[in-house]
Amino acid sequence: MNSNKRSRGRPVGTGLDDGPTLKKVADMIVANPSLRPTTAIRRALDKPEPSNIRRLQVKWKAGKAEYMVEAQARRAAASMPAHRVSAPYSPRTGRNIVEAHRKMQEALGPGFRAAQEMMNSPGMRAAQEAARRYQESPALRAIEEFRNSPTMRAIEELQNNPTVRLMRELQDSPMMRAAREMEKVQRLINRGF
């Protein structure tokens, strides 16, 4: 048997250097842990072709732990600017929103300002506080508990039961309405008008 048989594919050691791309993938995953590796690979490639994606998936699977440790160290070492949690859009978009809001206020005029002032008035705050206390009241909690009780669930299931639904439809059918009308007429006749 010939043991010098040539293997298929690219010769060992002549593969492409995908280190920078895989580091970029690891950085993306560290920045967004919910990101799946294949999605990060597609985003890291300029032209994501199936063969390139598959090659990187294999290399990622083999060196994932090492790339992730390096990426976490890079992220910890880098001084990140303050992250705006409340504004996931660009500063330009934020300025455009503020400008549009200002123009809307100008267009609506004094009525809009009066409505804003009314919403911030002590009377409105008192009403909001009363509504909050009502929502937290023991009576409302008891009503909610009753709505979520097994008894109420059983009643809802009974109302949604196909047999009960058919009975309601039968009662509301034109034939049953005619029968009820006939019964009324019969009572009137028996009473002698």
C-alpha positions in Angstrom: 0.0 0.0 0.0 1.2 3.4 -0.8 1.3 5.7 2.3 2.5 8.7 0.3 -1.0 9.2 -1.2 -1.7 12.9 -1.7 -4.7 14.2 0.4 -7.5 16.3 -1.0 -7.8 20.0 -0.7 -5.3 22.8 0.0 -1.9 21.6 1.3 -1.4 21.9 5.1 -0.1 25.2 6.2 -1.1 27.1 3.1 -4.5 28.2 4.4 -5.8 31.7 4.4 -5.0 33.9 7.4 -8.5 34.5 8.9 -7.2 35.7 12.3 -8.2 39.3 11.8 -11.7 38.4 10.6 -12.2 36.0 13.5 -11.0 38.6 16.0 -13.6 41.0 14.5 -16.2 38.3 14.9 -15.2 37.8 18.6 -15.3 41.6 19.2 -18.9 41.7 17.8 -20.0 38.8 19.9 -18.5 40.3 23.1 -20.2 43.6 22.3 -23.5 41.9 21.7 -23.7 38.5 23.4 -27.0 37.6 21.7 -25.4 37.8 18.3 -24.9 34.3 16.7 -21.5 33.4 15.3 -22.7 32.9 11.7 -24.4 36.3 11.8 -21.2 38.0 13.1 -19.2 36.2 10.4 -21.5 37.5 7.7 -21.2 41.0 9.0 -17.4 40.8 9.2 -17.0 39.7 5.6 -17.1 42.1 2.7 -18.6 39.6 0.4 -20.1 36.7 2.4 -19.9 33.7 0.1 -21.0 30.3 1.4 -17.5 28.8 1.1 -16.0 31.7 3.1 -18.7 31.5 5.7 -18.2 27.7 6.1 -14.4 28.0 6.3 -14.7 30.7 9.0 -17.4 28.6 10.9 -14.9 25.7 11.1 -12.1 27.9 12.2 -14.3 29.7 14.7 -15.4 26.4 16.2 -11.8 25.3 16.6 -10.5 28.5 18.2 -13.6 30.1 19.8 -12.4 30.1 23.4 -9.1 31.8 22.5 -10.7 34.4 20.3 -13.4 35.2 23.0 -10.8 35.6 25.8 -8.7 38.0 23.6 -11.8 40.0 22.7 -12.9 40.3 26.3 -9.4 41.5 27.3 -9.5 44.1 24.4 -12.9 45.3 25.5 -11.8 45.6 29.1 -8.6 47.4 28.2 -10.3 49.9 25.8 -11.7 53.0 27.3 -15.3 53.0 26.0 -17.1 56.3 25.7 -20.3 56.7 27.7 -23.1 54.7 26.3 -26.4 56.4 25.8 -29.0 53.8 26.9 -31.9 56.0 26.2 -31.0 57.0 22.7 -30.0 54.1 20.4 -29.8 56.5 17.4 -27.2 58.8 16.2 -26.7 62.4 17.5 -27.9 63.8 14.2 -31.1 61.9 14.4 -31.5 63.1 18.0 -31.1 66.7 16.8 -33.6 66.2 14.1 -36.1 64.8 16.6 -35.6 67.8 18.9 -36.0 70.2 16.0 -39.2 68.5 14.8 -40.6 68.6 18.3 -39.8 72.3 18.5 -41.5 73.0 15.2 -44.5 71.0 16.2 -44.8 73.0 19.4 -44.6 76.3 17.4 -47.3 75.0 14.9 -49.7 74.0 17.7 -49.2 77.3 19.4 -50.4 78.4 22.9 -53.0 75.6 23.1 -50.3 73.0 23.2 -48.3 74.8 25.9 -51.5 75.3 27.9 -52.2 71.5 27.6 -48.7 70.8 28.8 -49.1 73.1 31.8 -52.4 71.5 32.6 -50.8 68.1 32.6 -48.2 69.3 35.1 -50.7 71.1 37.3 -51.1 70.1 41.0 -54.7 69.0 40.3 -53.6 66.6 37.5 -50.8 65.3 39.7 -53.3 64.7 42.5 -55.6 62.8 40.0 -52.7 60.7 38.8 -51.8 59.9 42.5 -55.4 59.0 43.2 -55.4 56.7 40.1 -52.2 55.1 41.3 -53.6 54.5 44.8 -56.7 53.0 43.3 -54.7 50.6 41.2 -52.8 49.5 44.2 -55.9 49.3 46.5 -56.8 45.9 48.2 -60.2 46.0 46.5 -58.7 46.1 43.0 -56.2 43.4 43.9 -59.0 41.2 45.1 -60.9 41.8 41.9 -57.7 40.8 39.9 -57.2 37.7 42.0 -60.9 36.8 41.4 -60.4 37.3 37.6 -57.4 35.0 37.7 -59.0 32.4 40.0 -59.7 28.8 38.8 -63.4 29.5 39.2 -63.3 32.4 36.7 -61.1 30.3 34.3 -63.7 27.5 34.5 -66.5 30.0 33.7 -64.6 31.4 30.7 -63.9 27.9 29.4 -67.6 27.1 29.8 -68.6 30.2 27.9 -66.1 29.2 25.1 -67.4 25.7 25.0 -68.7 24.8 21.6 -71.9 23.3 23.0 -72.7 26.4 25.0 -71.9 28.6 22.0 -74.3 26.5 19.8 -77.0 26.9 22.5 -76.6 30.7 22.5 -76.7 30.7 18.7 -79.8 28.6 18.8 -81.5 31.0 21.2 -80.7 33.9 19.0 -81.8 32.1 15.8 -84.7 33.6 13.8 -86.7 30.4 14.4 -86.4 30.8 18.2 -87.3 34.5 18.0 -90.4 33.6 16.0 -91.3 31.0 18.6 -91.0 33.5 21.4 -93.2 36.0 19.4 -95.8 33.3 18.9 -95.7 32.5 22.7 -96.3 36.2 23.5 -99.3 36.3 21.0 -100.7 33.1 22.6 -100.5 34.7 26.1 -102.3 37.7 24.8 -105.0 35.6 23.3 -105.4 33.5 26.5 -105.8 36.7 28.5 -108.4 37.9 26.2 -106.5 40.9 24.9 
